[in-house]
Every structure is written in C-alpha cells, then in structure tokens.
Amino acid sequence: MIKGAKWWKFDFHTHTIASNDYNKDNYSDQQWLLSHMEKEIDCVAVTDHNAGAKIKELQQELDRMKEEKIEGYRPVYGTLIM
C-alpha cells in the first residue's frame, strides 16, 4: 500500500508487436516489458492499432517474471487504449 503522494512515470502511447507499425522484429514479450522496466516506467498504455491481442500475453509474462524473479523485474501496470 502506498501512503502519501507518489510520482508515477507513465507511457501514454506505446505499441507492441501486435501493432502493424511496430518497428522491432523478433522482440519477445519479456524484452518489451524489460525495456519499460529499465526506463523505470510504472504504467503503460498499450495503444496498438485495432488489436488488443497482446495484453493477455504481456500480463502472463509479467506474472511469470515476478514469480521467477527475473533480473530487472519491477512492477508495471497497464491499460489498453484502442
């Protein structure tokens, strides 16, 4: 539980490989998540064009990373905006 004020670092517009204009080939869900974690981003708005398919896969990977204590893991919260 967070007590008091907290500053959140939020990415309001990001795409995953499910979006037809994503520019990284062969980028795994773990790599995608770690790239946000490395930047200390707390919350991500996935804005894939006409697709929400990656959300469930990203959540599963996030859960797996937490459980397996993957190096570089930190909590990331997300939402889907289409």
C-alpha positions in Angstrom: 0.0 0.0 0.0 1.2 3.5 -0.9 0.9 6.1 1.8 1.1 9.7 0.8 1.9 11.1 -2.6 3.8 9.1 -5.2 5.1 10.2 -8.6 4.3 7.8 -11.4 6.2 7.5 -14.6 3.6 6.8 -17.3 4.0 6.0 -21.0 0.7 7.1 -22.5 1.4 5.8 -26.0 3.2 2.6 -26.8 2.8 -0.3 -29.2 3.6 -4.0 -29.0 4.5 -6.4 -31.8 0.8 -6.9 -32.3 0.5 -3.5 -33.9 1.3 -3.4 -37.6 3.6 -0.4 -37.3 5.8 -1.8 -34.5 9.4 -1.5 -35.6 11.3 -4.2 -33.7 11.4 -7.7 -35.3 11.7 -10.8 -33.0 11.2 -8.8 -29.8 9.9 -11.0 -27.1 7.2 -10.1 -24.5 9.9 -10.2 -21.9 12.2 -7.9 -23.8 9.3 -5.5 -24.4 8.5 -5.4 -20.6 12.1 -5.1 -19.6 12.6 -2.2 -21.9 9.9 -0.3 -19.9 11.2 -1.5 -16.6 14.7 -0.3 -17.5 13.3 3.2 -18.0 11.6 2.9 -14.6 8.1 3.3 -16.2 5.4 2.5 -13.7 2.4 2.3 -16.0 1.9 1.7 -19.7 -1.0 2.5 -22.1 -0.9 0.0 -24.9 -2.2 1.7 -28.0 -1.9 -1.0 -30.6 -3.8 -0.2 -33.8 -7.0 -2.3 -34.0 -5.7 -5.0 -31.7 -5.8 -5.9 -28.1 -4.3 -9.4 -28.6 -1.0 -8.8 -26.8 -2.5 -7.6 -23.5 -3.2 -11.1 -22.1 0.2 -12.4 -23.2 2.0 -9.4 -21.6 0.2 -9.9 -18.3 1.1 -13.6 -18.3 4.7 -12.8 -19.0 4.7 -10.1 -16.3 3.3 -12.6 -13.8 5.9 -15.2 -14.8 8.8 -12.7 -14.5 7.6 -11.7 -11.0 7.3 -15.4 -9.9 10.7 -16.4 -11.3 12.4 -13.2 -10.0 13.8 -12.3 -13.5 16.7 -9.9 -13.2 15.5 -6.3 -14.0 11.9 -7.1 -13.0 9.9 -4.3 -11.4 6.1 -3.9 -11.2 4.4 -2.3 -14.3 0.7 -1.5 -14.5 -1.1 -1.2 -17.8 -4.2 -0.4 -19.7 -5.4 -0.9 -23.3 -6.4 2.1 -25.4 -7.6 1.4 -28.9 
